[in-house]
Structures are given as structure tokens and as C-alpha cells.
């Protein structure tokens, strides 16, 4: 069963990718690679913006771990954080919590990692909402999505701040009628939310939001740079950043793995509304996803491989 479980996810993912490619086969045949050769420096700029985004988020993650009482060396935090990208193609990116396995040797609990991850995702959605506001005048159809996300964030913040999570966790774990699995799972979730609440002080919250806004804004700039490969469409910087934010936000709320399908559809449609030909819009969309989502997945796989190679090394080697 172990070899079967090891290859199950790659096989399912390959099948999903094949279905997506088959559905887009008509549009893909219209794409020319000539713009890639002509605008290679813009593609490189977009990739550099993605790398800067990752760097800012790594700094934020290190800050969260330190706030939870576990300061760690930046090199180790960076490698483990990037390793989580290998699982980013999961609903809501929850697979990134798998990086918790690397922190167990330092006594960092899964609930603390899950709490930091929850706050990180929450602030990312807040940053995307702020960036999406740059294109609200030209994309009124996405108003309901943005308002829903905004109300959901306010409700979550109030719930996190006001709920006595430790008492709820103790109550769930002490209920005799609940199945053991349910009580342990519920208690673990409450402990994670309690850890998340400790990261919601005004200073930590503001710093996390600013770093998220800067990081995702850089990826929006990279998307705008890719759009400049086709100068005839005259994409404004604010429109490019706003389109990227709206597309990623819709993909996140769709809860599809990595937002696959929904993000690409929204991105292509909004570019077409800005005057791009469908083939050109699809080219920009695919190029953007390669230098953002798939670049992150590739880096994550490399980081996982490096960490596995160094599993036997002493903890002191990181210090």
C-alpha cells in the first residue's frame, strides 16, 4: 500500500492536468511562442517579482514563529517555508501545513504552525482585496465576491478575538459521547485558532498585512510586465495589478487545488475585456501561472529534496 499511496497524488494530478489541457486544446493551438522570445526580459522580470514575493513572505513567517516563542535561523525557516510550496496545489493551499513536520524537532506543535498558516492566509486575502480595489470600476461583476470575502474576514477576525478557544478545546476533548477522532480533531482546530489569536496584536497584524500587500503587489507588477509583451492592448499598471488580485482571489474562494481553472478563466476574461485577443490573453495567463504557481511548486519540490537529504544532519548545523 505504501508505493500505491506514494504515487496516488501524482497520478491524480497528471490526470487532472490532462483533462484541463484537453479542454483548452482549441485555444492552446492559437498560442504562438514568438512573444516569449520577443519579451523574455519581461518574463524574467515577472519571475524576479515572484521571488521577491516569496522572500517577503518568508520574513513574515519567521516573524510569526518568533512571536509564537520559537525563533529560528532565517536559512532554515526559508528552506522549510519554500518546502511547503510543494503542496500548494491543494484546496486553500492547506497542504502547506505539511511544513510542520520540519519544526517538530524544535518542539513547535502542529497547532502553532496551523495557527500561523491560518493568519497568513487571512492576511493574504485582505491584501488581495486591497489590490483588487484597483480594478473595481471595470469589473463590477466581481463585486459580490469581494464583498463576501470582506465580510468573511471581519467575521473571522471577530470570532478569533472573542472566542475562548482553550476552554472550547478542553470541553470538546472531555465530552464522553463524541468519538475520539472527532474530539481530538476539534480540540486541535481550537488550539490552532488560539495560537492564531496570539498573532492578531495590532503591530503583528499590521506588519503581516504590509508584507503581504507588498509581496502580492509585486506579483501583480509581474503580471503587468507580462501584459506589456503585447503593447497594443495598453494595459495600465493599476489594471494589471487589479486583474491579478481579482483572479487569485476568485481562485482562492473557489477552493479548487491551487485555484486551477477558475483563476485562469477569470484572468483571461479580464484581459480580454481590456482589449487583448483571446490567444494573447491566454498566453499572458499561462506565462503568469508558470512564473508564479508552478515556479513555487518546482522550488518547493527542490526544497523538500534538500531537507530529506539533510534529515540526518544535526540541528546545530542550521545555527
C-alpha positions in Angstrom: 0.0 0.0 0.0 2.9 2.4 0.7 4.1 2.5 -3.0 0.5 2.9 -4.1 -0.2 5.9 -1.7 3.1 7.5 -2.8 2.1 7.6 -6.4 -1.6 8.3 -6.0 -1.4 12.1 -5.8 1.0 12.5 -8.8 -1.3 10.2 -10.9 -4.4 12.1 -10.0 -2.7 15.4 -10.6 -1.5 14.2 -14.0 -5.0 13.1 -14.9 -6.4 16.5 -13.8 -3.8 18.3 -15.9 -4.6 16.2 -18.9 -8.3 17.0 -18.6 -7.5 20.7 -18.4 -5.2 20.6 -21.5 -7.8 18.6 -23.4 -10.5 21.2 -22.6 -8.2 24.0 -23.7 -6.8 22.3 -26.7 -8.6 24.6 -29.1 -7.3 27.8 -27.5 -3.8 26.4 -27.0 -3.3 25.8 -30.7 -3.8 29.5 -31.2 -0.9 30.4 -29.0 2.4 31.3 -30.5 5.7 31.1 -28.6 7.1 34.1 -30.6 6.1 36.6 -27.9 8.1 34.5 -25.3 11.2 35.0 -27.4 10.5 38.7 -28.0 9.7 39.5 -24.4 12.0 37.2 -22.5 13.2 40.0 -20.3 9.7 40.8 -19.2 9.2 37.1 -18.3 12.4 37.2 -16.3 11.1 40.4 -14.5 7.9 38.6 -13.6 9.8 35.7 -12.2 12.0 38.0 -10.2 8.9 39.7 -8.8 7.6 36.2 -7.7 10.9 35.5 -5.9 10.7 38.8 -4.1 7.2 37.9 -3.0 8.4 34.7 -1.6 11.2 36.5 0.3 8.8 38.9 1.9 6.5 36.1 3.0 9.4 34.1 4.4 10.3 37.1 6.6 6.7 37.3 7.7 6.7 33.5 8.5 9.9 33.9 10.6 8.3 36.7 12.5 5.2 34.6 13.2 7.3 31.7 14.6 9.3 34.1 16.8 6.0 35.6 18.1 4.9 32.1 19.0 8.0 31.7 21.1 10.1 29.8 18.5 12.8 32.0 16.9 14.6 30.0 14.2 17.5 30.8 11.8 16.4 32.5 8.7 18.1 29.9 6.4 16.2 27.1 8.0 12.9 29.0 8.0 13.3 29.9 4.3 14.0 26.3 3.3 11.1 24.8 5.3 8.7 27.6 4.1 9.6 27.0 0.5 9.2 23.3 1.0 5.5 23.9 1.8 5.1 25.2 -1.8 5.4 21.6 -3.0 1.9 21.1 -1.6 0.5 24.5 -2.7 -1.7 22.8 -5.3 -4.2 21.8 -2.7 -7.6 23.2 -1.8 -7.0 26.5 0.0 -3.3 25.7 0.0 -3.8 23.8 3.2 -1.2 21.2 2.1 1.4 23.8 3.0 0.8 23.0 6.7 2.9 19.9 5.9 5.9 22.0 6.7 5.1 21.5 10.4 6.9 18.2 10.2 10.2 20.1 10.0 9.5 22.0 13.2 8.7 19.1 15.5 12.4 18.7 16.4 12.2 22.2 17.9 9.1 21.4 20.0 6.9 23.6 17.8 3.4 22.0 17.8 1.2 21.4 14.8 -1.4 23.7 16.3 1.1 26.6 16.3 2.0 26.0 12.7 -1.6 25.7 11.7 -2.5 28.9 13.6 0.3 30.8 11.8 -0.8 29.4 8.5 -4.4 30.5 9.1 -3.4 34.1 9.9 -1.1 34.1 6.9 -3.9 33.1 4.6 -6.3 35.6 6.2 -3.9 38.5 5.6 -3.2 37.3 2.1 -6.9 37.6 1.3 -7.0 41.0 2.9 -4.1 42.1 0.8 -5.7 40.7 -2.4 -8.9 42.6 -1.5 -7.0 45.9 -1.3 -5.2 45.2 -4.6 -8.4 44.1 -6.3 -9.9 47.5 -5.5 -7.6 48.9 -8.2 -9.9 47.5 -10.9 -13.3 47.6 -9.3 -14.6 50.2 -11.7 -14.0 47.9 -14.7 -15.0 44.6 -13.1 -18.4 45.2 -11.4 -19.4 41.5 -11.8 -16.9 40.6 -9.1 -18.3 42.9 -6.5 -20.2 40.1 -4.8 -17.0 38.0 -4.5 -15.1 40.9 -3.0 -17.8 42.0 -0.6 -18.3 38.4 0.5 -14.6 38.0 1.2 -14.5 41.3 3.1 -17.4 40.3 5.3 -15.9 36.9 5.9 -12.6 38.4 7.0 -14.4 40.7 9.5 -16.4 37.8 10.9 -13.3 35.7 11.2 -11.3 38.4 13.0 -14.2 39.0 15.5 -14.5 35.2 16.1 -10.8 34.7 16.6 -10.6 37.6 19.0 -13.7 36.9 21.1 -13.9 33.1 21.4 -12.3 31.3 24.4 -10.5 28.7 22.3 -8.7 26.9 25.1 -11.9 26.3 27.0 -13.7 25.1 23.9 -10.8 22.7 23.2 -10.9 21.3 26.8 -14.7 20.9 26.6 -14.5 19.1 23.3 -11.8 16.7 24.5 -13.8 15.9 27.7 -17.1 15.1 26.0 -17.6 11.3 26.5 -20.2 10.9 23.8 -18.1 12.3 21.0 -15.9 9.8 19.0 -12.3 10.0 20.0 -11.3 11.1 16.5 -13.8 13.9 16.4 -12.9 15.3 19.8 -9.2 15.2 19.1 -9.7 16.9 15.7 -12.0 19.6 17.2 -9.6 20.2 20.0 -6.7 20.5 17.6 -8.5 23.0 15.5 -9.4 25.1 18.6 -5.8 25.1 19.7 -4.7 26.2 16.3 -7.2 29.1 16.4 -6.0 30.0 19.8 -2.4 30.2 18.5 -3.7 32.3 15.6 -5.3 34.8 18.0 -1.8 35.5 19.6 -0.7 36.8 16.2 -3.5 39.3 16.0 -1.9 42.1 18.0 -2.1 45.5 16.2 1.6 45.6 15.4 1.9 42.0 14.2 -1.3 42.3 12.2 -0.2 45.5 10.5 3.3 44.2 9.7 1.9 41.0 8.3 -0.6 42.9 6.1 2.0 45.3 4.8 4.4 42.5 3.9 1.5 40.6 2.2 0.4 43.6 0.4 4.0 44.3 -0.9 4.6 40.7 -1.8 1.4 40.1 -3.7 1.6 43.6 -5.2 5.0 42.6 -6.7 3.4 39.6 -8.3 0.8 41.9 -9.7 3.6 44.0 -11.2 5.0 40.9 -12.7 1.6 40.2 -14.3 1.5 43.7 -15.7 5.0 43.2 -17.1 3.8 40.1 -18.9 0.9 42.0 -20.3 3.3 44.5 -21.8 4.6 41.9 -24.2 1.5 42.9 -26.2 1.7 46.7 -26.1 -1.2 47.3 -28.4 -3.6 46.5 -25.6 -2.4 49.4 -23.4 -2.7 47.7 -20.0 -2.4 50.2 -17.2 -0.2 49.2 -14.2 -3.2 49.5 -11.8 -5.4 47.4 -14.1 -2.7 44.7 -14.3 -2.3 44.5 -10.5 -6.1 44.6 -10.0 -6.7 41.8 -12.6 -4.1 39.6 -11.0 -5.6 40.2 -7.5 -9.2 39.5 -8.6 -8.2 36.3 -10.4 -6.2 34.9 -7.5 -8.9 35.9 -5.0 -11.6 34.1 -7.1 -9.3 31.1 -7.4 -8.8 31.0 -3.6 -12.5 31.3 -2.8 -13.3 28.6 -5.3 -11.3 26.2 -3.0 -10.0 24.3 -6.1 -6.5 23.0 -5.9 -4.2 26.0 -6.5 -7.3 27.8 -7.9 -6.7 25.8 -11.1 -9.2 26.6 -13.8 -11.0 29.4 -12.0 -8.0 31.7 -11.7 -7.1 31.2 -15.4 -10.6 31.7 -16.6 -11.0 35.0 -14.7 -7.6 36.2 -15.7 -8.1 35.5 -19.4 -11.6 37.0 -19.3 -10.5 40.3 -17.7 -7.6 40.6 -20.1 -9.9 40.2 -23.0 -12.1 42.9 -21.5 -9.1 45.2 -21.6 -8.7 44.7 -25.3 -6.5 41.6 -25.6 -7.1 39.0 -28.2 -8.1 35.7 -26.7 -4.9 34.0 -27.8 -2.8 36.8 -26.3 -4.8 36.9 -23.1 -4.3 33.1 -22.7 -0.6 33.4 -23.4 -0.2 36.1 -20.6 -2.3 33.9 -18.3 -0.3 30.8 -18.8 3.0 32.6 -18.6 1.9 34.2 -15.3 0.9 30.9 -13.8 4.2 29.4 -14.8 6.3 32.1 -13.1 4.1 32.2 -10.0 2.3 29.0 -9.2 4.4 26.4 -11.0 7.7 28.2 -10.1 6.7 27.9 -6.5 5.8 24.2 -6.8 9.2 23.5 -8.5 11.1 25.4 -5.8 9.1 23.5 -3.1 10.0 20.1 -4.6 13.6 21.1 -4.6 13.4 22.3 -1.0 11.8 19.0 0.1 14.5 17.1 -1.6 17.2 19.2 0.1 15.6 18.7 3.5 15.3 15.0 3.0 19.0 14.9 2.1 19.8 16.7 5.3 17.5 14.8 7.6 20.4 13.1 9.3 22.3 16.3 10.0 22.5 17.8 13.5 20.2 20.6 14.4 23.2 22.7 15.3 24.3 22.8 11.7 21.4 25.2 11.0 22.6 27.6 13.7 
